[in-house]
Amino acid sequence: MSLVQRLIYELGPWSWWILGLVLLGLEILAPGTFFLWFGIAAVLVGTLALLIDVSWQLEVLIFLGLSLASLTAGRMVLRRNAKDEGDPRLNRRGSRYIGRSFVLEEPVSQGSGRLKIGDTVWRISGPDCPAGSKVRVTDLDGSVLLVEPIEST
C-alpha cells in the first residue's frame, strides 16, 4: 500500500474535508467559481462519511453526483443573477454622442470636418455647413461621427 493510499485510508472521511479545502483554496488562486462547487461537494461527502459508514466507492459516486448537481445549480444561479457588466459602448466612445447636438467651431467642407467635444476633436462627416451651425450626431462610422444640420426656427 502506497503512502497516499495509506494516508487516505487512515484519515477516512477527513480526507474528503482536506480535498474540499484544497479545492476551495484553488478557487481563491484561480477564481471563476469552478473549483468552488467541487470543494463544496467534497466537504458534503466528508460530512456524510463522518455521520454514516459508507464504502469509498459509494463516496466517490456521491462526490461525482454532488459535484455535477452543485455545478449545475451554481451556474444557473449565477446566470440568473448576472447583471450587465460595464458599459456596452465602452470601446465605441463616439456612440455616446448619437442623438446629441453640438455647435460647429469649424465649417464642414466637402462632406468632412472636425468637431470639438470636451477636450477631444472628432472627425465628422455630413453635408456642408458653415461654422456656428448646429448639428446633431446621427451615427458613427468607425471613428467618424456622422452629423446632420439642425434647422433653426
N, C-alpha and C positions, 0 to 999 in steps of 0.2 A: 504494500500500500504506500503510495507516494505521500510526501509531506502535505501537499494541498488536500488530497483525499482524506488523510487522517485528521487534518485541521477542520475540514468541513464536517466530518463525522463527529468529532469531539465537541464542536461548537453547536451542532444541531440547528435548532431554529434561529439561533443568534446569527448564524451565517447569512440568513436572509436579511436581517437587520443591517448587518455590515454591508452587504451588497446594495441594499436600499440607500444607505448613507453615502456609499461611493457613487452611486448613480445620481443622487441629489447633488453631490459635490461636483460631478461632471456638468450638471446643469448650470451651476454657477460659473464654471470655467468656459463652457460653450453654450451660452444662453440660446434659447429658441423653443423652449417648452417641449422638448422631445424626451430627454432623459428623465424629466420630472415624472412623467406617467409611469415609466418603468420602475423608478425609485419608489413611488407610492405603492405600486403592485408588490414589490419585494418586501416592503415593510408590512403590508397587509398579510402576505403569506407567512412572514415570520411571526406575526401576532397570532394568526390562525394555528400555526405549528406549535406555538407555546401553549395554546389552550387545548388543542386536540392532537392526539397522536396520529400522525398521517405518514404514509411512506414517502420517501423522497421523490419517487416517480409521480405520485399524485400532487406533491408540492410543485413540481416543475409544470405539470399540466395546469394547475390552478394559477401559477405565476403567468403562464402564457395567456390564459383566458382573461385574467385581470389586467394584464398589460394591454391586450387588444381592446378590452372594454374601456379602460381608463383613457387610452389614447384616442379612441373614437369619441367618447363623451367629452374629453377635453377639447378636441378640435372643434366639435360642434358648439360648445360654449364660447370658445374664443372667436369663432366665426360669427356667431350671433351677436356678440358684444363688441365686435370690431367697429371702429369708427373710421370715417375718412381721415386719413393721416395727411397732414400737411396741406399745402396749397396746390391744387391741381394745375395752377398756372405758374408755378414756381419757375420753371425753365422756359416759359413763354411770357416774359415780363411785359411785352407790348400788349398782350391780350387784356391786361388790366385797364388799358385806356380805351377799349372799344366802347362806343356809346358816349364818351366824354367829349366835351367841346373845348377848343383852345383858340387863342388869337395868334395869328401868324406874325412873327417878327420879321421874317424874310418872305419874299414872294415865292409862289410855286410857279416855276417856269419850265415849259416843255414837259409838263407832267411830273416833274420831280422837284423836291426842295428839302428844307430842313426845318424841324420844329423843336424848340427847346421846351422841355417839360422838366421842371425842377432843375437839377444840375446835369441833366442828360440831354444831349442833342440827338434827335431821332431823324432818320431819313424818312421822307414821306413821299407818297405818290398820289396824284389826283389831278383834277382839272386845274388849269392855270388860274391863280388867284393873286391879287396884289397883297403887299404887306399890310397888316392891320385887319385882314379879313378874318372872320370867324369860321372855323372848320370843325367838323365832327369826325372822329375816328370811326370808320365803319368796319375795318377788318385788319388783319395782319398777314403779310406775305413775307415769310422768313423774318427778317429784322426790319422790314419796311412797313410803316404804318400807312394804311390806305385811308385817305380822307376825302370828304365831300364838303363843298361850301354850304354854309347855313345862310339862307336868305334872311336878311334883316328886314323887319317890318316897321 
